[in-house]
Amino acid sequence: MDAAISGLGASYSDVFAGVGPFEIPAIPAGNGYSLLAFLDADGNGTQDSSDPRGAYAGNPFDLTANLSGIEVVLYDAPVVRTN
């Protein structure tokens, strides 16, 4: 999916079946890219505040060619407790 986000430029996303190698095709070369990921734990198709999430440690990066060996580690969302 390719959608414009007002003020942020283009957004490219994909859905993956599980953990492992991934590919997001047809992203043009450019500067200032960020790679973010989340696990849709409840399967509702959207990112919720409780879903595990992560970001590529090399963000932002310039895309000049295909990249490989990129890892995104997902962390549980913090739990906010109120008394």
Residue pairs with C-beta under 8 A, 6 or more apart in sequence:
1 11
1 12
1 13
1 14
2 10
2 11
2 12
2 26
3 10
3 11
4 10
4 11
5 11
12 24
12 26
12 27
13 24
14 22
14 24
16 22
27 33
27 63
28 63
29 63
29 64
29 65
30 62
30 63
31 60
31 62
31 63
32 60
32 62
33 59
33 60
33 61
33 62
33 63
34 55
34 56
34 59
34 60
34 61
35 55
35 56
35 59
35 61
35 70
35 72
36 53
36 54
36 55
36 56
36 59
36 72
37 53
37 54
37 55
37 72
37 74
38 47
38 51
38 52
38 53
38 54
38 74
39 51
39 52
39 53
39 74
40 46
40 47
40 51
41 48
41 50
41 51
41 52
42 48
42 50
42 51
47 53
49 77
50 77
51 77
52 74
52 75
52 76
52 77
53 74
53 75
53 77
54 72
54 73
54 74
54 75
55 72
56 70
56 71
56 72
57 71
58 70
61 67
